[in-house]
Amino acid sequence: MQNVLPESRDIRIYQKLGRVDAKSVEAVDQLLLILPARPGKAVFSKLPQGARLQAVYRRHDAGSVPAFSTRLGNRRQTLVVAGTLSADASTFDQLTLARKLVSAATRQKAGSVGICAPGFDASTQAKFVGSVLSAALAAGFRMPELKSKPTPKKISSIRLLGLDERLDTSRIEAEASGNNLARWLTALPPNVLDATAYGTLTRDLARRHGWQYKRYSTKELDKLGCGAFLAVAQGNDNDSAGIVRLRYRPASKDAVPDVSLVGKGIIFDTGGTNLKPFEYMLDMHGDMQGSAVALGAFLTISELQLPIAVDCWLAITENRTGPNAYKSQDVIAAANGKTIQTVHTDAEGRMALADTLVLASRENPGLIIDYATLTGSCIRAITKRYSGIFTNRPEWHAELTSIGEHSGERVWPFPIGDEFMDDLKSDTADFLQCAVKAPGDHIHAATFLAEFVENDTPWVHIDLSAGDNDGGLGHVATKFTGFGVRYTLSAILDGNLLKADS
């Protein structure tokens, strides 16, 4: 059977500064070129066989991707795949072009991939080469497969050519590790990554990376009053559900977390008593990708050895049918004492997250970010190209949007608040789990979750509508995109969220 953790196959990265000569190009099987929007003779003159490449470019159709492809007349017959970008291209456009070029270049055979961006200043060159490197590291990662004949690997090594200055690739490589882990876990079959295996996996990762590990069993959660999580878990035919807490502490082991990452880990979602139809249940092994993104971002932070204290909380269970499964109109008490009248058992994600948010916020973190494939209405609102973002700090909306633009993982902010609780009024409990008929379930779900964030902790909720997208998204070519890892690192390293409430 498939290993639950991916094999470690680091792709070697080499850098060659200065002019791109014939010898450096001879070392690669495929050469990816990022060229200015209107490259002239001066740009092509920086490349071996530049006049020939320029002649091929002139025959291309304007706006085509790739702009052109050809083979050099060297011993290796290096395949050249080129694209054009304006110097002010957005990060998303950079990553999208990078994905398409890498896909075009690696269809035929595995090999050493060269990346070059002649004709730009040093800063722009570094950005563009970094974007293509991100796409190459994503494409070079072998996703889970149980085939009798494994798919050959695509990329053996990567060479960054013609750089004016050496590129620090540590962040790009760490983000790739986190994104690859998130995509790997999400794609695993549910009979390979069940709740027991997920708990074991996180324990093994903790040992490997020196993280603190704690798993709250259903018995412990019952003592803590986590009735919302347990309502979802009670339909399982075993006692494998639980909430995992991981701690990364580069300094004091007892430090209060600067950031807590919380993820929805529904291993398989049948819809529960309100059973999903076939077409909506088919890919529900991926309903745990919120937890996979939280874990992937946590791994990235750890690999970069960032000087912040971070907790990672994973709400791991299935949402099953059966005689013990929870039902519509059950009234359930969460860990903070608030009572919930259930409406639809397929709104299980907010139930599992509710108690997890209570536990996370009681640790008094500086910021909570949670990730979940929570609602179909978010997809209907903004498609699968963006993810929805919500916060109890509405003044952060512009900053949250800017982080998405900077990282290339774009988000769209939505409101939450007491006015939306009017749609969740209950005669029996403190509030309804979800509205029966009112539109905007993504807004209701986030408003519901806000009820379980204690101590006025700054909180951001990401509804991962861009978590899976046929054909990929940004720099990632696979259906499951691992959306959120780059966003989280950008929020921590490039944004102002950690400083905003200090």
C-alpha positions in Angstrom: 0.0 0.0 0.0 0.9 3.7 -0.4 3.2 5.2 2.2 1.3 7.8 4.2 4.2 10.2 4.2 5.9 11.1 0.9 9.4 9.9 0.1 12.0 12.7 0.5 13.3 13.4 -3.0 14.9 16.8 -2.9 15.5 18.3 -6.3 19.0 19.8 -6.5 19.1 23.4 -7.4 22.2 25.0 -9.0 22.9 28.6 -9.9 25.1 30.0 -12.6 25.6 33.8 -12.4 26.5 36.0 -15.3 26.2 35.5 -19.0 24.4 32.4 -20.3 26.9 30.5 -22.3 26.7 27.4 -24.5 28.2 25.2 -21.8 25.6 26.1 -19.2 22.8 25.5 -21.6 24.3 22.2 -22.7 23.8 21.0 -19.1 20.0 21.2 -19.3 17.4 19.1 -21.1 14.8 21.9 -21.1 15.4 25.6 -20.9 12.5 27.8 -19.7 12.8 31.4 -20.9 10.9 34.4 -19.4 11.3 37.2 -21.9 10.1 40.9 -21.8 6.8 41.6 -23.5 8.6 42.8 -26.6 12.0 41.2 -26.6 14.4 42.7 -29.1 17.8 41.8 -30.4 19.6 43.0 -27.3 17.7 40.4 -25.2 18.3 37.5 -27.6 21.9 38.4 -27.8 22.3 37.4 -24.2 21.5 33.8 -25.2 23.4 31.1 -27.1 22.0 30.8 -30.6 20.1 34.0 -29.9 19.6 35.0 -33.5 17.9 31.7 -34.3 15.7 32.0 -31.2 14.7 35.5 -32.2 13.7 34.2 -35.7 11.5 31.5 -34.2 10.0 34.1 -31.8 9.1 36.4 -34.8 7.0 33.6 -36.3 4.9 33.1 -33.1 1.3 34.0 -32.7 0.9 37.1 -30.5 -0.4 36.2 -27.0 0.3 32.4 -27.4 1.5 30.4 -24.4 4.2 29.3 -24.7 5.3 32.2 -26.9 7.4 29.6 -28.8 9.2 26.4 -28.4 12.1 25.0 -30.3 15.2 22.9 -29.9 18.8 24.1 -29.9 21.3 22.7 -32.3 23.6 21.5 -29.5 24.6 18.0 -28.5 21.7 17.6 -26.0 19.2 19.2 -28.4 18.0 21.3 -25.5 14.2 22.0 -25.7 13.6 25.8 -25.3 10.1 26.8 -24.1 9.6 30.6 -23.8 7.0 32.9 -22.5 6.7 36.7 -22.2 5.8 38.9 -19.3 5.6 42.6 -18.7 7.9 43.8 -15.9 4.9 44.8 -13.8 3.1 41.4 -14.1 1.2 40.4 -11.0 2.4 37.5 -8.9 -0.6 35.4 -10.0 0.2 36.0 -13.7 3.9 35.1 -13.1 2.9 31.9 -11.4 0.3 31.0 -14.0 2.8 31.5 -16.9 5.4 29.5 -14.9 3.0 26.6 -14.5 2.2 26.5 -18.2 5.8 26.7 -19.3 6.9 23.9 -16.9 4.0 21.7 -18.1 4.9 22.3 -21.7 8.6 21.6 -21.1 8.2 18.4 -19.0 5.6 16.4 -21.1 8.2 14.3 -22.9 10.8 13.1 -20.5 12.5 13.8 -17.2 15.6 15.9 -17.1 17.4 18.9 -15.9 15.4 22.1 -16.2 17.1 25.4 -16.7 15.4 28.7 -15.9 16.5 32.0 -17.3 15.0 35.5 -17.4 17.2 37.8 -19.6 16.4 41.4 -20.3 15.1 42.4 -16.8 16.6 44.3 -14.0 18.0 42.2 -11.1 15.0 42.6 -8.9 12.4 41.7 -11.6 14.7 38.8 -12.8 14.8 37.4 -9.2 11.0 37.5 -8.9 10.3 35.9 -12.3 13.0 33.1 -11.8 11.6 32.5 -8.3 8.1 32.1 -9.7 9.2 29.5 -12.3 11.3 27.8 -9.6 8.1 27.4 -7.5 6.3 25.9 -10.4 9.2 23.5 -11.2 9.3 22.3 -7.6 5.6 21.7 -7.6 5.8 19.8 -10.9 8.8 17.8 -9.8 7.0 16.5 -6.7 5.6 13.0 -7.2 1.9 12.9 -6.0 0.4 9.7 -4.5 -0.3 6.9 -6.9 -1.0 3.2 -6.5 -0.2 2.2 -10.1 1.6 -1.1 -10.8 4.0 0.9 -13.0 4.9 4.2 -11.3 4.9 7.4 -13.4 8.4 8.5 -14.3 9.7 11.5 -12.4 9.6 14.7 -14.4 12.5 16.8 -13.1 15.9 15.6 -11.9 17.5 18.9 -11.2 17.0 22.7 -11.7 19.6 25.2 -12.9 19.1 28.9 -12.5 21.0 30.5 -15.3 22.1 34.1 -16.1 21.3 35.6 -12.7 22.8 39.0 -11.9 22.8 38.1 -8.2 22.6 34.8 -6.3 19.0 34.0 -5.4 18.1 33.0 -1.9 15.9 30.0 -2.5 15.3 29.0 1.1 11.8 30.4 1.3 10.8 29.1 -2.1 12.0 25.6 -1.2 10.3 25.7 2.3 7.0 26.8 0.8 7.3 24.1 -1.8 7.8 21.5 1.0 4.6 22.8 2.8 2.6 23.0 -0.4 3.7 19.5 -1.5 2.8 18.0 1.8 -0.6 19.7 1.8 -1.4 18.4 -1.8 0.0 14.9 -1.0 -2.2 14.5 2.1 -5.3 15.8 0.3 -4.8 13.5 -2.6 -4.3 10.3 -0.5 -7.1 7.8 -0.8 -9.3 7.7 2.4 -8.5 4.1 3.1 -4.8 5.0 3.2 -5.1 8.3 5.2 -7.8 7.4 7.7 -8.1 9.2 11.1 -5.8 6.7 12.8 -3.1 7.0 10.1 -3.4 10.8 10.2 -2.8 10.9 13.9 0.2 8.6 13.5 1.6 10.7 10.7 1.4 13.9 12.7 3.1 12.2 15.6 5.9 11.0 13.3 6.3 14.4 11.8 6.6 15.9 15.3 9.3 13.5 16.2 11.2 14.2 13.0 11.1 18.0 13.4 11.2 18.4 17.1 7.6 19.6 17.5 5.5 19.1 20.7 2.7 16.7 20.0 -0.6 16.2 21.8 -3.7 14.3 20.7 -7.0 14.9 22.4 -9.0 11.6 22.3 -12.8 11.6 22.2 -12.8 10.8 25.9 -10.7 13.8 26.7 -12.8 16.0 24.4 -15.9 14.8 26.2 -14.4 15.9 29.5 -13.7 19.3 27.9 -17.3 19.6 26.8 -16.5 19.5 23.0 -19.9 18.4 22.0 -19.9 20.0 18.6 -16.8 18.1 17.4 -18.1 14.9 19.0 -21.5 15.2 17.3 -19.7 14.8 14.0 -17.4 12.0 15.3 -20.2 9.9 16.9 -21.3 8.5 13.5 -17.9 6.8 13.0 -17.8 3.0 13.6 -14.6 3.3 15.6 -13.0 5.7 18.1 -10.3 7.1 15.8 -11.4 10.8 15.8 -9.5 13.4 17.7 -8.0 16.8 17.8 -4.2 17.1 17.3 -2.2 20.0 18.7 1.3 20.6 17.4 3.7 23.2 18.9 6.7 24.8 17.2 8.8 26.6 19.8 12.2 28.0 18.6 12.8 29.6 22.0 10.9 28.9 25.3 8.8 25.8 25.3 6.2 27.5 27.3 5.9 30.6 25.1 2.4 31.8 24.2 1.7 31.2 20.5 2.2 34.2 18.2 0.1 32.3 15.6 -2.3 29.4 15.8 -3.1 27.6 12.6 -6.4 25.6 12.7 -7.5 23.1 10.1 -10.7 21.2 9.2 -9.7 17.6 8.9 -12.8 15.7 7.7 -11.1 12.6 6.3 -14.2 11.6 4.4 -17.5 13.5 4.2 -20.6 11.5 3.3 -22.8 14.3 4.3 -23.9 12.3 7.3 -27.6 11.6 7.7 -28.3 14.3 5.0 -26.4 12.1 2.6 -24.6 13.8 -0.3 -25.5 12.8 -3.9 -22.8 10.9 -5.8 -21.3 13.8 -7.7 -20.8 15.8 -4.5 -19.4 12.9 -2.5 -16.9 11.7 -5.1 -13.9 13.8 -4.0 -14.8 14.1 -0.3 -11.5 12.5 0.7 -10.3 16.0 0.0 -12.5 17.5 2.7 -9.5 17.4 5.1 -7.4 19.8 3.0 -7.9 22.6 5.5 -5.9 20.6 8.0 -3.4 19.7 5.3 -2.8 23.3 4.5 -2.5 24.2 8.2 0.0 21.4 8.6 1.9 22.4 5.4 2.2 26.0 6.5 3.3 24.8 9.9 6.0 22.7 8.3 7.2 25.6 6.2 7.5 27.8 9.3 9.5 25.1 11.0 11.8 24.5 8.0 12.5 28.2 7.8 13.1 28.3 11.6 11.1 31.5 11.9 11.6 33.1 15.4 7.9 32.9 16.3 5.9 30.5 18.5 3.3 28.6 16.5 0.5 26.1 17.3 -1.2 23.9 14.8 -4.6 22.4 15.6 -6.1 19.7 13.4 -9.8 18.6 13.8 -9.6 15.0 12.5 -12.7 12.9 12.0 -15.0 11.5 9.4 -18.6 12.5 8.8 -20.4 9.2 8.4 -23.9 7.7 8.3 -25.1 5.1 10.7 -27.4 4.5 13.7 -25.3 6.8 16.0 -24.8 9.6 13.5 -26.1 13.0 14.6 -29.3 14.3 13.1 -31.2 17.4 12.1 -32.8 19.1 15.1 -30.3 17.6 17.7 -29.3 20.3 20.2 -25.6 20.2 21.1 -23.4 22.1 23.6 -20.0 23.2 22.4 -16.9 23.7 24.6 -17.7 27.3 25.4 -21.2 26.3 26.7 -23.1 27.7 23.7 -25.8 25.4 22.4 -26.4 24.7 18.7 -29.6 23.4 17.0 -28.4 21.3 14.1 -30.1 21.9 10.8 -28.1 20.0 8.2 -25.6 17.2 9.0 -23.5 18.2 5.9 -22.6 21.4 7.7 -20.2 19.3 9.8 -17.1 21.4 9.1 -18.2 24.3 11.2 -19.2 21.9 14.0 -15.7 20.3 14.1 -14.0 23.7 13.9 -16.1 25.3 16.6 -14.6 23.4 19.5 -11.2 23.5 18.0 -11.3 27.3 17.8 -12.4 27.4 21.5 -9.3 25.3 22.5 -7.0 27.3 20.3 -8.2 30.7 21.5 -7.9 29.7 25.1 -4.1 29.5 24.6 -4.3 33.3 24.0 -2.5 33.4 20.6 -1.6 36.6 18.9 -3.5 35.5 15.8 -5.6 32.5 14.7 -5.9 31.5 11.0 -8.2 28.7 10.2 -8.5 26.8 6.9 -11.5 24.8 5.7 -13.2 23.6 2.5 -16.4 24.8 4.2 -19.1 25.9 1.8 -20.2 25.5 -1.8 -21.7 28.9 -1.6 -18.2 30.5 -1.5 -17.4 28.7 -4.8 -20.6 30.0 -6.3 -19.8 33.5 -5.1 -16.2 33.8 -6.4 -15.4 30.6 -8.4 -12.4 28.4 -7.7 -9.9 31.0 -8.7 -10.1 32.9 -5.4 -10.7 31.8 -1.8 -13.0 33.6 0.6 -11.6 35.3 3.6 -13.3 36.5 6.8 -12.1 38.2 9.9 -13.3 39.6 13.2 -11.0 42.6 12.4 -12.9 44.2 9.4 -10.3 46.9 9.2 -7.9 44.2 7.9 -9.8 43.6 4.7 -7.5 45.7 2.5 -4.4 44.1 4.1 -5.7 40.6 3.7 -6.5 41.3 0.0 -3.1 42.8 -0.5 -1.4 39.7 1.0 -3.3 37.5 -1.5 -2.1 39.7 -4.4 1.5 39.6 -3.1 1.6 35.9 -2.6 -0.3 35.0 -5.8 -2.9 33.1 -3.7 -5.8 35.5 -4.2 -8.6 36.0 -1.7 -11.8 38.0 -1.5 -13.1 39.4 1.8 -16.6 38.9 3.0 -18.4 40.5 6.0 -19.5 38.8 9.2 -21.3 40.1 12.2 -24.4 40.2 14.5 -26.7 41.1 11.6 -26.1 37.7 10.0 -26.9 36.0 13.3 -30.4 37.1 12.8 -30.6 34.4 10.1 -29.4 31.8 12.7 -32.0 32.5 15.4 -33.3 29.4 17.2 -36.3 29.0 19.5 -34.6 26.0 21.1 -30.9 26.7 21.4 -28.6 29.7 21.4 -28.5 29.6 17.6 -28.9 27.4 14.5 -26.0 25.5 12.9 -26.9 27.0 9.6 -29.8 28.9 8.0 -32.5 26.7 6.4 -33.2 28.8 3.3 -31.3 32.1 3.5 -28.5 32.6 0.9 -24.9 33.3 1.7 -24.0 30.2 3.6 -20.3 31.1 3.5 -21.1 34.3 5.4 -23.3 32.5 7.9 -20.7 29.8 8.4 -18.0 32.3 9.2 -20.3 34.3 11.5 -21.1 31.0 13.3 -17.4 30.2 13.7 -16.7 33.7 15.2 -19.0 32.7 18.1 -16.3 30.3 19.2 -13.2 32.6 19.1 -12.6 33.6 22.7 -10.8 36.5 24.4 -11.3 38.7 21.3 -8.4 36.9 19.7 -7.6 38.3 16.2 -8.9 35.7 13.8 -8.9 35.0 10.1 -11.0 32.3 8.4 -10.2 31.1 4.9 -12.9 29.2 3.0 -10.8 27.3 0.5 -12.9 27.6 -2.6 -9.6 27.6 -4.6 -8.4 24.4 -2.8 -9.2 22.2 -5.8 -9.4 23.3 -9.4 -9.3 21.1 -12.4 -6.2 22.0 -14.4 -4.5 23.6 -11.4 -4.1 27.2 -10.3 -1.2 29.6 -10.1 2.0 27.6 -10.1 0.4 24.3 -9.2 -0.7 22.0 -12.0 -2.6 19.4 -9.9 -6.3 19.4 -9.1 -5.6 19.8 -5.4 -3.7 23.1 -5.2 -2.5 23.3 -1.6 -3.8 26.9 -1.6 -3.0 28.7 1.6 0.6 27.8 2.3 2.1 30.7 0.3 -0.7 33.0 1.6 0.2 32.1 5.3 3.9 32.7 4.8 3.2 36.0 3.1 0.8 37.0 6.0 3.6 36.3 8.5 6.6 37.6 6.7 5.3 40.3 4.3 2.1 41.5 6.0 1.3 43.4 9.2 -1.1 41.1 10.9 1.2 40.0 13.7 1.9 43.7 14.4 -1.6 45.0 14.1 -2.8 44.2 17.6 0.5 44.6 19.4 
